[in-house]
Each structure stands twice: as C-alpha cells, then as structure tokens.
C-alpha cells in the first residue's frame, strides 16, 4: 500500500509499505479521508520521531474483521481514534481521562496518511471506533476528533448560555471553538486574527472579528457594553496572544490555554493581578468517549458546520502540498488527504 512518510514539514514522501496484517480482535480499515492537524506540522515535536506516518483524524470503511470482533462488518463506515484511555485508573475515575497513561501509549498502525490501517484490540474495546451516522460524510467525520478536543475544553472552561467568549487565533481550532461556543449558548463571541482571510473565517462562522494588531481588550469593551470576556480561549501559542488573553478576561473569568506552545515558552504573569481579579486558568488536551459522542452529534445535527471549513483536498501523492499549506496557511483553513482518490 502507499503511505505519506513524514521526514519533516518540507519532506513528505510517497512510499510503499505492506498492508498491515490483523490479528484476533483487530480490524483492518480502508482509509477514505484524513485531516491534517496543526499538531502534525509541529516540527519540534514530530521530527524527533521521524520518519513516520502521521494522521489521526481518520475515517474509512472496515476492510477485514478479526476473529472475536463483534458488532462490526466489512463495509461499515467508521471513524477511528488513535489514543484511548483505560477508563479504570485514578485519572479516568476522576474524569481526567486524557491524563491516563494508556492514552499516551496507544495508537493505530501505521497512521491516517496511508491506504489502510490496523486498529488494535484495545482501541476497539475502549471506544476508539464509532460508526458514522448516515448524515455524516467521510470528510465531515475527519473533524470528530478535533471537535471532540474542543468540546472537552469548553466543558472544562464551563462555557455556557449568556457568556461572552473571546477566541484568540482563528485557525481550525479557533473556528471550531467559535462554533462550539455558539452551540453552548454563548451570547457574544469574538475572534481575533492578523490575516484578513482568517478574520473573514471568524465572521463567516459566527464571531465578531477583531484584528489582533489592534488593542484587543479595548475592542472587546467597546463592542460588549464596556465589559471584558467571561471566557478567553487561546488558540495561538505566542507571548502576544497570552498577553492579550490576560488583559481581555473579566473579573472572575476563565482563561483557557488551548494551543500547545513550543518547549521552553514561559508566561510572564502579574500574579497579584490574577489573584485580585479571581481568574481561573486551565489547559485542555485530547478527548475521550463522551467528548467524541457529543462531537459526532454536533456534526450530525449541523450545529457545528465542518463541511464549509474544508478548503483543500489532496491525494496521498500530494500530501507534501497539504503539509506546507497547513504549516503556512494562506487562504486555506482545513486540508484533507484522500488516500484512494
């Protein structure tokens, strides 16, 4: 089978590998669509593991069913997730499934940017596969995992009806946060970006756009009856974004640091100001079963419009173009790889 082998962001090669052999309790998935995630182009993280096949936002059909697997048959339309928690450890029992040690060890083989993958037994047992509803296309299904991460984050941040939400950075995750905040009943949503096309995306998907080069806190006040944001979600990992976030959150509000930063990036915080304002600060990573289920439902009911977020589609042989577009977005938003086109 063909795979897109990642060496670095500027070197993604079309190579051949054997189709994975499955064992008892496993499934072979024919991949129809895989989304390129922003984390796929974090070179500082990926390059030390290269060469490897990336891709974890994956949908397809079941090609082979291993002995002992019940409830699935050849041809079923499915979404598969790469990481699964154990649902038994102390982290899982506390609702902190994404800190589970198993979640950080599990994966499918070889990755989503290939023609086929092997889904291990543990992934099947621990809710790492879901049948796609008839209303959800393969392309739309590639958003299930990234949207589930957003669902989990907003649950932690307690985004609720009537809130004013500021999303700093309106790439893919920022647009998903805007739409999810709207689905959660937020009264007013702002989205910042430096580029005109990302400001247009923010507006298109339900936010009031603010140029990140402007005085963001003052802009929020002027458009929100003199008030700052109840919840600020940081989807851009840089010091300027962090400073804007801290200055833009209201007393008693919540700061959600969503985008991962490069190693060694430190925050300079006025802790007295944080204490005085009573600000909650948190981060969020990955997703688990309930988040994935809610994500599927949001996509199925079109409460979150993911179809119109797709700007580019590439064949497996063109994966390099997709990686470059994701690493250096121009007029692009979401890039999808379709291995069998």
Buried (B, 14 or more C-beta within 10 A) or exposed (E): BBBBBBEBBEEBEBEEBEBBEBEEBBBBBBBBBBBBBBBBBBBEEBBEEBEBBBBBBBBBBBBBBBEEBEEBEEEBBBBBBBBBBBBEBEBBEEEBBBBBEBBEEBBBBBBBBBBBBBBBBBBBBBBBBBBBBEEBBBBBBBBBBBBBBBBBBBBBBBBBEEBBBBBBBBBBBBBBBBBBBBBBEBBBBBBBBEBEBBBBBBBBBBBBBBBBEEBBBEBBBEBBEEBBBBBBBBBBBBEEBBBBBBBBBBEEBBBBBBBBBEEEEEEEEEEEEBEEBEBBBEBBEBBBBBBBBBBBBBBBEEEBBBBEBBBBBBBBBBBBBBBBBBBEBEEBBBBBBBBBE
